[in-house]
Amino acid sequence: MLSSVIGMLLFPIASTVAIGGEAPAAQGEPPTEQCELKWQAQDGTWSTYTDGVRVGTLATNESFELPPAFTANVRTVVCKRSSLLPMENDWKVLAIDLPLALSDGHGGFVILERDHDRARAILRRVTLSADDMTRLNAYLGRTNALLKQAPRVRRADIYKGFDVAQLDCRDMTRFVPLGEEDPNRIGDWLLYGRDANADGQLGCQEFNYTTRVTEVDAEGNTTRVMGRDGRTGAVSDHHPADPEVLGQFGGMKTWYRERAANGSAQPAIPVKE
């Protein structure tokens, strides 16, 4: 699966390059990086998310976390750096069951991935000097020790659910209602509930279950949502029209898009297609 992911990365193919990349960082300075998340929808299309994604600059006590709406379907993390030698915090991506592809921007990759409790490196279109190989092997040794100490955390377990209690429906000015036929974006909200007063819409006290859109097709139709039951804490990943979910949580659903910080009707989580 990893090979197919890397094969789809949006960088041109280049001839073999040195692992140090095009502009090694000065002594004592960390390499610059531009990181992004890549995921694949069920129709095979790929999308990219870049806002605030960082790996190398994580603090010692920080873990690598995915934005909640992307937890279910991210396939890999890609970091373009001025050096392809791993940084100390890179193992934190592997700790949540994701591969990390270090890119030189010209088709060269060092891919770090986890095989049970061991880390390994796959080199694509790069060459290693003897010194670089020694550094890489030393890093993998340290990473293996860290992975054995840390419990394996799967992405489904670290999903930060959006419980009903976390959505303060008393202030719905933060949200823009969407119609059933409006195209969706990753990060939109889908709320389920029971129309207790039969007025044809869900009011503040009628929401039973809150989800976020995690996957859409090319026409903007939502194909997957993920949410947490505010009553039981159970995490669900399902189609928005799943009849069992509709029946369990009231039989009615309504869509919202959270306003951006400037108040515009844009998704709070920006997505670069």
Secondary structure as a PSIPRED ss2 file (coil, helix, strand):
# PSIPRED VFORMAT (PSIPRED V4.0)

   1 M C   1.000  0.000  0.000
   2 L H   0.000  1.000  0.000
   3 S H   0.000  1.000  0.000
   4 S H   0.000  1.000  0.000
   5 V H   0.000  1.000  0.000
   6 I H   0.000  1.000  0.000
   7 G H   0.000  1.000  0.000
   8 M C   1.000  0.000  0.000
   9 L C   1.000  0.000  0.000
  10 L C   1.000  0.000  0.000
  11 F C   1.000  0.000  0.000
  12 P C   1.000  0.000  0.000
  13 I C   1.000  0.000  0.000
  14 A C   1.000  0.000  0.000
  15 S C   1.000  0.000  0.000
  16 T C   1.000  0.000  0.000
  17 V E   0.000  0.000  1.000
  18 A E   0.000  0.000  1.000
  19 I C   1.000  0.000  0.000
  20 G C   1.000  0.000  0.000
  21 G C   1.000  0.000  0.000
  22 E C   1.000  0.000  0.000
  23 A C   1.000  0.000  0.000
  24 P C   1.000  0.000  0.000
  25 A C   1.000  0.000  0.000
  26 A C   1.000  0.000  0.000
  27 Q C   1.000  0.000  0.000
  28 G C   1.000  0.000  0.000
  29 E C   1.000  0.000  0.000
  30 P C   1.000  0.000  0.000
  31 P C   1.000  0.000  0.000
  32 T C   1.000  0.000  0.000
  33 E E   0.000  0.000  1.000
  34 Q E   0.000  0.000  1.000
  35 C E   0.000  0.000  1.000
  36 E E   0.000  0.000  1.000
  37 L E   0.000  0.000  1.000
  38 K E   0.000  0.000  1.000
  39 W E   0.000  0.000  1.000
  40 Q E   0.000  0.000  1.000
  41 A C   1.000  0.000  0.000
  42 Q C   1.000  0.000  0.000
  43 D C   1.000  0.000  0.000
  44 G C   1.000  0.000  0.000
  45 T C   1.000  0.000  0.000
  46 W E   0.000  0.000  1.000
  47 S E   0.000  0.000  1.000
  48 T E   0.000  0.000  1.000
  49 Y E   0.000  0.000  1.000
  50 T C   1.000  0.000  0.000
  51 D C   1.000  0.000  0.000
  52 G C   1.000  0.000  0.000
  53 V C   1.000  0.000  0.000
  54 R C   1.000  0.000  0.000
  55 V C   1.000  0.000  0.000
  56 G C   1.000  0.000  0.000
  57 T C   1.000  0.000  0.000
  58 L C   1.000  0.000  0.000
  59 A C   1.000  0.000  0.000
  60 T C   1.000  0.000  0.000
  61 N C   1.000  0.000  0.000
  62 E C   1.000  0.000  0.000
  63 S C   1.000  0.000  0.000
  64 F C   1.000  0.000  0.000
  65 E C   1.000  0.000  0.000
  66 L C   1.000  0.000  0.000
  67 P C   1.000  0.000  0.000
  68 P H   0.000  1.000  0.000
  69 A H   0.000  1.000  0.000
  70 F H   0.000  1.000  0.000
  71 T C   1.000  0.000  0.000
  72 A C   1.000  0.000  0.000
  73 N C   1.000  0.000  0.000
  74 V E   0.000  0.000  1.000
  75 R E   0.000  0.000  1.000
  76 T E   0.000  0.000  1.000
  77 V E   0.000  0.000  1.000
  78 V E   0.000  0.000  1.000
  79 C E   0.000  0.000  1.000
  80 K E   0.000  0.000  1.000
  81 R E   0.000  0.000  1.000
  82 S C   1.000  0.000  0.000
  83 S C   1.000  0.000  0.000
  84 L C   1.000  0.000  0.000
  85 L C   1.000  0.000  0.000
  86 P C   1.000  0.000  0.000
  87 M C   1.000  0.000  0.000
  88 E H   0.000  1.000  0.000
  89 N H   0.000  1.000  0.000
  90 D H   0.000  1.000  0.000
  91 W H   0.000  1.000  0.000
  92 K H   0.000  1.000  0.000
  93 V H   0.000  1.000  0.000
  94 L H   0.000  1.000  0.000
  95 A C   1.000  0.000  0.000
  96 I C   1.000  0.000  0.000
  97 D C   1.000  0.000  0.000
  98 L C   1.000  0.000  0.000
  99 P C   1.000  0.000  0.000
 100 L E   0.000  0.000  1.000
 101 A E   0.000  0.000  1.000
 102 L E   0.000  0.000  1.000
 103 S E   0.000  0.000  1.000
 104 D C   1.000  0.000  0.000
 105 G C   1.000  0.000  0.000
 106 H C   1.000  0.000  0.000
 107 G C   1.000  0.000  0.000
 108 G C   1.000  0.000  0.000
 109 F E   0.000  0.000  1.000
 110 V E   0.000  0.000  1.000
 111 I E   0.000  0.000  1.000
 112 L E   0.000  0.000  1.000
 113 E E   0.000  0.000  1.000
 114 R E   0.000  0.000  1.000
 115 D E   0.000  0.000  1.000
 116 H C   1.000  0.000  0.000
 117 D C   1.000  0.000  0.000
 118 R E   0.000  0.000  1.000
 119 A E   0.000  0.000  1.000
 120 R E   0.000  0.000  1.000
 121 A E   0.000  0.000  1.000
 122 I E   0.000  0.000  1.000
 123 L E   0.000  0.000  1.000
 124 R E   0.000  0.000  1.000
 125 R C   1.000  0.000  0.000
 126 V E   0.000  0.000  1.000
 127 T E   0.000  0.000  1.000
 128 L C   1.000  0.000  0.000
 129 S C   1.000  0.000  0.000
 130 A H   0.000  1.000  0.000
 131 D H   0.000  1.000  0.000
 132 D H   0.000  1.000  0.000
 133 M H   0.000  1.000  0.000
 134 T H   0.000  1.000  0.000
 135 R H   0.000  1.000  0.000
 136 L H   0.000  1.000  0.000
 137 N H   0.000  1.000  0.000
 138 A H   0.000  1.000  0.000
 139 Y H   0.000  1.000  0.000
 140 L H   0.000  1.000  0.000
 141 G H   0.000  1.000  0.000
 142 R H   0.000  1.000  0.000
 143 T H   0.000  1.000  0.000
 144 N H   0.000  1.000  0.000
 145 A H   0.000  1.000  0.000
 146 L H   0.000  1.000  0.000
 147 L H   0.000  1.000  0.000
 148 K H   0.000  1.000  0.000
 149 Q H   0.000  1.000  0.000
 150 A C   1.000  0.000  0.000
 151 P C   1.000  0.000  0.000
 152 R C   1.000  0.000  0.000
 153 V C   1.000  0.000  0.000
 154 R C   1.000  0.000  0.000
 155 R H   0.000  1.000  0.000
 156 A H   0.000  1.000  0.000
 157 D H   0.000  1.000  0.000
 158 I H   0.000  1.000  0.000
 159 Y C   1.000  0.000  0.000
 160 K C   1.000  0.000  0.000
 161 G C   1.000  0.000  0.000
 162 F C   1.000  0.000  0.000
 163 D C   1.000  0.000  0.000
 164 V H   0.000  1.000  0.000
 165 A H   0.000  1.000  0.000
 166 Q H   0.000  1.000  0.000
 167 L C   1.000  0.000  0.000
 168 D C   1.000  0.000  0.000
 169 C H   0.000  1.000  0.000
 170 R H   0.000  1.000  0.000
 171 D H   0.000  1.000  0.000
 172 M H   0.000  1.000  0.000
 173 T H   0.000  1.000  0.000
 174 R H   0.000  1.000  0.000
 175 F E   0.000  0.000  1.000
 176 V E   0.000  0.000  1.000
 177 P E   0.000  0.000  1.000
 178 L E   0.000  0.000  1.000
 179 G C   1.000  0.000  0.000
 180 E C   1.000  0.000  0.000
 181 E C   1.000  0.000  0.000
 182 D C   1.000  0.000  0.000
 183 P C   1.000  0.000  0.000
 184 N C   1.000  0.000  0.000
 185 R C   1.000  0.000  0.000
 186 I C   1.000  0.000  0.000
 187 G C   1.000  0.000  0.000
 188 D C   1.000  0.000  0.000
 189 W E   0.000  0.000  1.000
 190 L E   0.000  0.000  1.000
 191 L E   0.000  0.000  1.000
 192 Y E   0.000  0.000  1.000
 193 G E   0.000  0.000  1.000
 194 R C   1.000  0.000  0.000
 195 D C   1.000  0.000  0.000
 196 A C   1.000  0.000  0.000
 197 N C   1.000  0.000  0.000
 198 A C   1.000  0.000  0.000
 199 D C   1.000  0.000  0.000
 200 G C   1.000  0.000  0.000
 201 Q C   1.000  0.000  0.000
 202 L C   1.000  0.000  0.000
 203 G C   1.000  0.000  0.000
 204 C H   0.000  1.000  0.000
 205 Q H   0.000  1.000  0.000
 206 E H   0.000  1.000  0.000
 207 F E   0.000  0.000  1.000
 208 N E   0.000  0.000  1.000
 209 Y E   0.000  0.000  1.000
 210 T E   0.000  0.000  1.000
 211 T E   0.000  0.000  1.000
 212 R E   0.000  0.000  1.000
 213 V E   0.000  0.000  1.000
 214 T E   0.000  0.000  1.000
 215 E E   0.000  0.000  1.000
 216 V E   0.000  0.000  1.000
 217 D C   1.000  0.000  0.000
 218 A C   1.000  0.000  0.000
 219 E C   1.000  0.000  0.000
 220 G C   1.000  0.000  0.000
 221 N C   1.000  0.000  0.000
 222 T E   0.000  0.000  1.000
 223 T E   0.000  0.000  1.000
 224 R E   0.000  0.000  1.000
 225 V E   0.000  0.000  1.000
 226 M E   0.000  0.000  1.000
 227 G E   0.000  0.000  1.000
 228 R E   0.000  0.000  1.000
 229 D C   1.000  0.000  0.000
 230 G C   1.000  0.000  0.000
 231 R C   1.000  0.000  0.000
 232 T C   1.000  0.000  0.000
 233 G C   1.000  0.000  0.000
 234 A C   1.000  0.000  0.000
 235 V E   0.000  0.000  1.000
 236 S E   0.000  0.000  1.000
 237 D E   0.000  0.000  1.000
 238 H E   0.000  0.000  1.000
 239 H C   1.000  0.000  0.000
 240 P C   1.000  0.000  0.000
 241 A C   1.000  0.000  0.000
 242 D C   1.000  0.000  0.000
 243 P H   0.000  1.000  0.000
 244 E H   0.000  1.000  0.000
 245 V H   0.000  1.000  0.000
 246 L H   0.000  1.000  0.000
 247 G H   0.000  1.000  0.000
 248 Q H   0.000  1.000  0.000
 249 F C   1.000  0.000  0.000
 250 G C   1.000  0.000  0.000
 251 G C   1.000  0.000  0.000
 252 M E   0.000  0.000  1.000
 253 K E   0.000  0.000  1.000
 254 T E   0.000  0.000  1.000
 255 W E   0.000  0.000  1.000
 256 Y E   0.000  0.000  1.000
 257 R E   0.000  0.000  1.000
 258 E E   0.000  0.000  1.000
 259 R C   1.000  0.000  0.000
 260 A C   1.000  0.000  0.000
 261 A C   1.000  0.000  0.000
 262 N C   1.000  0.000  0.000
 263 G C   1.000  0.000  0.000
 264 S C   1.000  0.000  0.000
 265 A C   1.000  0.000  0.000
 266 Q C   1.000  0.000  0.000
 267 P C   1.000  0.000  0.000
 268 A C   1.000  0.000  0.000
 269 I C   1.000  0.000  0.000
 270 P C   1.000  0.000  0.000
 271 V C   1.000  0.000  0.000
 272 K E   0.000  0.000  1.000
 273 E C   1.000  0.000  0.000
